[in-house]
Amino acid sequence: MGTKEKSTEIENNYRSTLLRVSDAIVALDTNWRYTFLNDAALATHPQGREATLGKIIWDVHPDMIGTIFEEKYRQAMSTGQVNEVESYYPPMDTWFSVKVYPAKDGITVIYKDITAAKKTEEQIKASQQQLQLIYDSVSDPIFLVDVLPEGKYQIVSINKGFTTTTGLAAHQILNKYINDIIPEPSRQLVLDNYDLAVKEKKMVQWEETTPYPTGVKIGIVYISPILDKEGNCIQLLGVVHDITEAKKTEEEIKASHQQLQLIYDSASDPLFLVDVLPDGKYKLLSINKAFTASTGFTPERIVNKYIHDTVHQDTLQRTLKNYGQVVKEKKMLEWEETNSYPTGIRTGTVYMSPILDEHGNCVQLLGVVHDITESKKSETSIIALNEQLRSLSGHLQTIREEERTRVAREIHDDLGQQLTGLKFVLTALKKKNTKEFHLAPVEEGINDMLGMVDSTIVSVRRIAKELRPGVLDDLGLEAAIEWQAKEFEERTEVKTTVTSQLNNQNFSKDINTAVFRIFQESLTNITRHAEATTVNAKLFIEAQNLVLQIIDNGIGISDERKNNRSSLGLLGMRERTIYLNGTFAIEKHQPQGTMVTVKIPITT
């Protein structure tokens, strides 16, 4: 084979090889005409090899004119120097990596599609930017440490959160060794945990307290290893969750709990805590010392037991009902309860309050019992004593009324008869003087004495009526009230009217006396305090009660006088009413004046 044939064979083999390489290759002559395209170049020349060879590149790809690719092609052609470029080609929506090799007869362009690599690069870049943004924006301190030989560690990066939390500026700690930054006693703990993360190649966490310019900080440190391709730990990424405030809060809560526990144990009233369980069950969780002292129940005996096993059957249903009401309504409930305990029968006011979780559900009940056993005994004694005093008061009222009746009768009968007899004697003496002696001075004296006797008789009758008006006993309550009203109007010139719906109904002597005396005392108060010009009294029956209502148009009773316990008149009226199981009320009347209302139960 000759030299020419051999050269041709070599060239053909070379061209055949270039046709099959993965990078696109085109050759252009000095007139910018295509002289060669390999198979990979056909992807960007869809018209085919035969249709492209011999054509000018700017005619095949007119969009390339004015781009960086045209600039690099022409630069290589004119300078004879190799040029490289990576750029985006919008017409094909593709990134290309291009190398341009000049030759005597033109240029050879080798290029490849790097769009996928560029997109990956952009994604990595965007991801890195996001990570950097997170790194700088997160409030927790974050730092990056280089792992160096001989167990040394050097800080190479910190975020803003690190500076804000610690008060250390970047220039104070970047590129410095951990040994030079962290003081004892934290230093050895940090180095040991760094070594552990490097050795075991897994995250390590611990709690650390370290003094910084911003103060002593407490944090949970998370150290994660960063490995190279061979699996060696080359860096450590640290994140510190600052729990300084949480620790303070935790200590405050702990102190508060201790204070509450101290109060719980020291309280003089019995306290107990109940767990709210499903299906309406309740379990006793704790009791304080006062609970044991009051009831005799020790914690060992009743704590952690269900309520239905500890509460007496007589009060169990009521207790469960009240517990359920507190759980349902989520508000405090109080009730009075009497139970039998080892220490005896105790009466107490129970105050039950709900304890809610973060969702607003009642999970526990706190009970406080105010022991009122002794006060109940005192209250019972006081009630009994008051009843005795009222009975005594009623008895004294009866005795006084009987004494008044007796004295009125004696005054009316005995003194009245004697005055009548004296008047008869004086009249006879006057006649005798007129008939026999004709003594003017004697007649004058007798006339004066007769006037005095007549005046005394009137006073005796008035006193007797005031002590015990006979009309009350003879004609009943209705007539007595009407008589008293008429007498009051004549004496005070205050217009007084009585409206009665009793129809002469008769009542017991005690009721008649009490209502009449209350009416009398009311008129007395009107005279003294009301400055009234009219008084209206009503008598009627309402719901098996005898009602006396007295209304005046005066200045009205003041709250001070109404509540004055030293006012004997009001006290007497009230006591008379209570003695007969009735009610007494006195209040301002609208638009003016005072209204007295007395209600006394009657039997038909």
Summary of the structure (lengths in Angstrom):
residues: 604
radius of gyration: 58.7
end to end distance: 157.2
largest distance: 215.1
contacts: 1666
relative contact order: 0.04
helix: 52%
strand: 28%
